[in-house]
């Protein structure tokens, strides 16, 4: 599978829009189980700190 990278924007607004598009594409191309497991890692690390 080809790895996709987040495109940098010209400003903060464009960065946020690019991230949303990147995340939507990720969710569409990965199973619920896979992306929810990764989100769980982030959430649990925030709770621990």
RAVEN-V139436 format. One line per field, one symbol per residue. phi: phi as a letter, one per 20 degrees, with the letter a starting at -180 (. if undefined). A space follows every 10 residues. Layout:
BEGIN
phi: ???
END
This chain:
BEGIN
phi: .feddfffee bfffgfffff ffffffffdc fgffffffff ffffffffe
END
